[in-house]
Amino acid sequence: MNSHQKAELRQYEARGQAVQEKNPGTAAALGLLPGGGSFYGREYGLGVANLLFWPLSILWDPVSGHEAAEAINYYATKEQVRENREKELSALDTNLQSGQIDVAQYALEKRKIDQKYDLN
């Protein structure tokens, strides 16, 4: 992950919107085992390479496992946030079409949804 993605994940975590599919600490700990961090982080090719270069791979596999787990969490979070936003916007559209809210209420609620999911 690049620095922008890491910062974005930290913002989602601060807002309570982050998804933790993989535990970065567990990935780092498993990195002490032959290829464990990479396999846990779904980087199977790197896991095989680390298995072959064990015990030398102990120097980098905990870090690569940690990074892989964070990347998995980042992309899972992005997808969850996108799905939640789409679901809320769809419900809002339905309310407008059914006449439960007027255009002014729609605009206000849409702005709230946009603020909830935009990090800028």
Backbone bond lengths (Angstrom), bond angles and torsions (degrees), N, CA, C in turn:
res aa  C-N    CA-C-N  psi(-1)  N-CA   C-N-CA  omega(-1)  CA-C   N-CA-C  phi
1 M - - - 1.452 - - 1.529 108.75 -
2 N 1.309 114.87 144.98 1.459 118.31 176.17 1.537 109.49 -86.22
3 S 1.320 115.81 174.21 1.470 119.90 -175.26 1.531 112.02 -64.62
4 H 1.323 117.45 -33.15 1.468 120.67 178.33 1.530 110.24 -65.17
5 Q 1.314 117.14 -43.27 1.463 120.81 179.80 1.528 110.78 -65.82
6 K 1.328 116.86 -39.66 1.470 120.22 177.61 1.528 110.58 -62.55
7 A 1.320 116.27 -43.33 1.476 120.02 178.70 1.526 110.26 -64.42
8 E 1.310 116.30 -39.48 1.463 120.54 179.25 1.537 110.46 -63.76
9 L 1.336 116.73 -42.92 1.463 120.32 178.00 1.524 110.37 -62.32
10 R 1.327 117.93 -40.46 1.470 120.86 178.45 1.532 110.92 -62.88
11 Q 1.340 117.24 -36.70 1.467 120.25 177.76 1.526 110.31 -66.64
12 Y 1.324 117.38 -42.26 1.464 120.20 177.00 1.530 110.34 -62.37
13 E 1.329 116.56 -40.32 1.466 119.98 177.90 1.524 110.84 -62.15
14 A 1.325 116.69 -43.09 1.466 120.97 -179.52 1.529 111.54 -64.08
15 R 1.320 116.80 -31.58 1.469 121.65 179.06 1.524 112.69 -85.87
16 G 1.308 117.55 -4.71 1.459 120.97 -178.26 1.516 113.22 75.42
17 Q 1.337 117.26 21.63 1.455 121.24 -178.56 1.535 112.61 -103.87
18 A 1.322 117.31 -2.53 1.464 120.52 -175.44 1.525 111.10 -74.02
19 V 1.314 114.57 145.81 1.456 122.57 175.89 1.521 107.07 -107.17
20 Q 1.324 117.14 129.31 1.460 119.49 176.96 1.523 108.76 -110.24
21 E 1.313 113.83 93.30 1.458 120.48 178.49 1.531 110.58 -81.52
22 K 1.322 115.86 -35.52 1.464 122.76 178.64 1.518 108.71 -129.18
23 N 1.321 116.87 143.06 1.457 122.33 -179.82 1.529 109.08 -91.33
24 P 1.352 118.15 115.29 1.459 120.13 -179.79 1.535 113.80 -59.62
25 G 1.322 117.46 -34.27 1.464 120.59 177.56 1.514 111.81 -65.43
26 T 1.313 116.33 -41.86 1.461 120.71 176.55 1.521 110.29 -63.57
27 A 1.331 116.53 -41.09 1.467 120.90 179.34 1.520 110.52 -61.62
28 A 1.333 116.47 -42.39 1.470 120.05 179.08 1.523 110.52 -65.40
29 A 1.322 117.03 -42.52 1.466 120.19 179.16 1.528 111.15 -64.45
30 L 1.318 116.43 -41.42 1.462 119.41 178.63 1.531 111.88 -67.81
31 G 1.328 116.84 -20.18 1.453 121.30 176.79 1.515 113.34 -64.70
32 L 1.318 117.19 -15.54 1.462 120.49 175.91 1.528 111.60 -76.93
33 L 1.313 116.47 -18.31 1.465 121.58 175.50 1.527 108.50 -88.96
34 P 1.303 118.36 156.56 1.464 120.25 -178.02 1.534 112.78 -58.79
35 G 1.330 116.53 103.12 1.462 122.23 177.47 1.508 114.71 75.92
36 G 1.319 118.28 1.42 1.460 122.17 -173.05 1.513 115.38 -59.24
37 G 1.316 117.53 -43.90 1.459 120.92 -179.30 1.516 112.34 -64.82
38 S 1.317 115.47 -39.80 1.467 119.65 -179.61 1.526 111.24 -71.25
39 F 1.316 117.17 -41.85 1.470 119.20 178.08 1.528 110.34 -63.25
40 Y 1.336 117.38 -42.29 1.457 121.76 178.34 1.528 110.64 -61.37
41 G 1.340 116.19 -36.54 1.451 121.65 -179.59 1.519 113.76 -86.51
42 R 1.319 117.25 13.12 1.472 124.42 176.93 1.528 113.58 62.93
43 E 1.313 116.57 26.66 1.460 121.33 174.82 1.530 107.02 -106.29
44 Y 1.327 115.10 77.14 1.458 121.34 -169.81 1.523 113.50 -67.09
45 G 1.319 117.79 -39.45 1.460 120.53 177.96 1.516 111.44 -62.34
46 L 1.323 116.15 -45.13 1.455 120.84 177.29 1.529 110.18 -65.62
47 G 1.326 116.71 -34.65 1.464 120.11 177.43 1.518 112.01 -62.01
48 V 1.322 116.58 -41.43 1.470 120.43 177.96 1.532 109.69 -65.58
49 A 1.341 116.60 -43.36 1.468 120.00 178.29 1.528 110.38 -61.60
50 N 1.323 116.54 -43.00 1.465 119.88 179.20 1.520 111.51 -66.35
51 L 1.294 116.26 -33.52 1.463 120.70 176.24 1.522 109.81 -63.75
52 L 1.308 116.85 -41.93 1.459 121.46 -179.74 1.528 112.64 -69.57
53 F 1.330 116.64 -32.29 1.458 120.58 -177.84 1.527 113.40 -97.06
54 W 1.324 116.95 10.31 1.454 120.10 177.68 1.513 108.99 -67.93
55 P 1.277 123.37 138.62 1.460 130.89 11.66 1.528 114.21 -89.57
56 L 1.324 118.22 -2.11 1.459 120.25 179.64 1.532 111.71 -62.13
57 S 1.320 116.38 -32.25 1.467 120.38 -177.01 1.524 112.99 -66.66
58 I 1.311 117.49 -11.48 1.466 120.56 176.23 1.537 110.15 -60.82
59 L 1.325 116.84 -22.93 1.457 120.99 -179.08 1.523 112.54 -71.59
60 W 1.344 118.24 -29.65 1.463 119.79 -176.10 1.529 114.39 -123.19
61 D 1.326 118.92 -20.88 1.467 119.23 -175.20 1.523 113.55 -65.95
62 P 1.335 120.85 -37.36 1.472 118.15 175.94 1.536 112.29 -59.34
63 V 1.324 116.56 -38.89 1.465 120.73 -179.90 1.527 110.04 -70.00
64 S 1.345 116.64 -45.80 1.466 118.83 -178.50 1.527 110.94 -67.22
65 G 1.324 117.74 -34.48 1.463 120.73 176.07 1.521 111.50 -64.74
66 H 1.330 116.00 -44.03 1.463 121.42 178.00 1.521 110.19 -59.99
67 E 1.323 116.65 -47.91 1.465 121.39 179.91 1.529 111.56 -62.43
68 A 1.328 116.90 -40.70 1.468 120.44 179.67 1.523 110.87 -64.27
69 A 1.334 117.26 -41.91 1.465 120.88 179.07 1.531 110.24 -64.10
70 E 1.318 116.93 -40.84 1.469 119.63 177.99 1.525 111.17 -65.06
71 A 1.323 117.09 -38.61 1.468 120.42 178.60 1.528 110.40 -64.59
72 I 1.319 116.91 -42.16 1.468 120.93 177.76 1.528 109.21 -60.34
73 N 1.321 116.32 -45.23 1.465 120.52 179.66 1.524 111.58 -64.29
74 Y 1.319 116.89 -38.65 1.464 120.80 179.18 1.519 110.77 -61.50
75 Y 1.329 116.66 -50.60 1.465 119.29 -177.45 1.530 111.97 -69.42
76 A 1.326 117.61 -33.50 1.468 120.24 175.42 1.530 110.36 -66.48
77 T 1.327 116.41 -38.65 1.461 120.98 177.84 1.515 111.04 -65.57
78 K 1.336 116.64 -46.85 1.463 120.35 179.22 1.528 110.99 -57.31
79 E 1.314 116.94 -43.47 1.470 121.00 -179.60 1.527 110.97 -66.80
80 Q 1.324 117.36 -43.17 1.465 120.88 179.46 1.520 111.31 -63.53
81 V 1.323 116.89 -43.18 1.466 121.09 179.05 1.524 109.73 -63.08
82 R 1.345 116.67 -43.31 1.467 120.15 178.71 1.521 110.83 -61.01
83 E 1.337 117.03 -45.22 1.467 121.13 179.83 1.527 111.19 -63.01
84 N 1.321 117.06 -44.00 1.469 120.48 179.99 1.522 111.56 -63.42
85 R 1.314 116.00 -41.56 1.467 120.42 179.03 1.523 110.77 -63.79
86 E 1.315 116.46 -46.25 1.467 120.78 179.28 1.527 111.32 -61.69
87 K 1.307 116.36 -39.10 1.471 121.09 179.83 1.531 110.89 -64.92
88 E 1.327 116.28 -44.36 1.465 120.05 179.14 1.528 111.43 -66.78
89 L 1.334 116.75 -41.00 1.462 119.53 178.09 1.521 111.63 -65.93
90 S 1.310 116.85 -37.36 1.460 120.76 178.15 1.529 110.95 -64.63
91 A 1.321 116.34 -43.39 1.466 120.39 177.85 1.528 110.41 -63.50
92 L 1.321 116.41 -38.68 1.454 120.79 178.11 1.528 110.75 -65.01
93 D 1.321 117.06 -43.17 1.469 121.25 177.14 1.530 111.13 -60.75
94 T 1.324 115.50 -41.24 1.462 120.37 178.95 1.524 110.72 -62.67
95 N 1.321 116.20 -42.17 1.470 120.28 178.40 1.526 111.68 -62.86
96 L 1.330 116.12 -38.55 1.469 119.73 178.59 1.529 110.45 -67.84
97 Q 1.313 117.11 -45.38 1.467 121.24 -178.21 1.523 112.59 -65.77
98 S 1.328 115.85 -33.22 1.462 118.78 -179.56 1.526 112.50 -83.79
99 G 1.323 116.84 -5.38 1.458 120.37 178.02 1.513 114.07 85.23
100 Q 1.324 118.67 8.89 1.460 121.25 179.43 1.525 111.94 -71.19
101 I 1.332 116.30 -26.39 1.464 120.85 175.92 1.525 108.34 -133.47
102 D 1.322 115.34 157.46 1.468 118.81 177.44 1.536 109.18 -96.95
103 V 1.320 116.34 179.24 1.460 121.86 -175.74 1.534 111.22 -63.07
104 A 1.312 117.41 -37.55 1.466 120.59 179.68 1.525 110.67 -64.91
105 Q 1.337 116.26 -44.79 1.464 119.74 177.22 1.527 110.89 -64.35
106 Y 1.325 115.59 -38.20 1.467 120.90 178.26 1.528 110.09 -59.47
107 A 1.329 116.29 -48.06 1.462 120.71 -178.64 1.530 110.98 -62.01
108 L 1.325 116.91 -41.70 1.455 121.28 179.21 1.525 111.30 -64.38
109 E 1.330 117.14 -47.02 1.467 121.35 -179.90 1.531 111.43 -66.30
110 K 1.325 116.71 -37.13 1.464 120.23 178.69 1.521 110.28 -65.23
111 R 1.324 117.00 -40.12 1.465 120.77 177.40 1.536 110.12 -62.24
112 K 1.325 117.07 -40.50 1.468 120.62 178.33 1.523 111.02 -62.61
113 I 1.325 116.25 -42.66 1.471 120.53 178.95 1.524 109.88 -64.16
114 D 1.321 116.34 -44.63 1.465 120.07 178.82 1.526 111.41 -59.73
115 Q 1.323 116.79 -42.59 1.464 120.61 178.96 1.528 111.17 -66.44
116 K 1.303 116.58 -35.29 1.463 120.70 -178.82 1.522 111.68 -65.59
117 Y 1.327 117.07 -35.96 1.455 119.99 -173.64 1.522 114.94 -105.45
118 D 1.334 118.48 -12.04 1.467 120.42 177.74 1.515 109.38 -87.38
119 L 1.316 116.46 136.67 1.463 120.89 -178.45 1.520 112.91 -93.58
120 N 1.295 117.50 -7.92 1.473 120.14 -176.27 1.477 112.82 -76.77
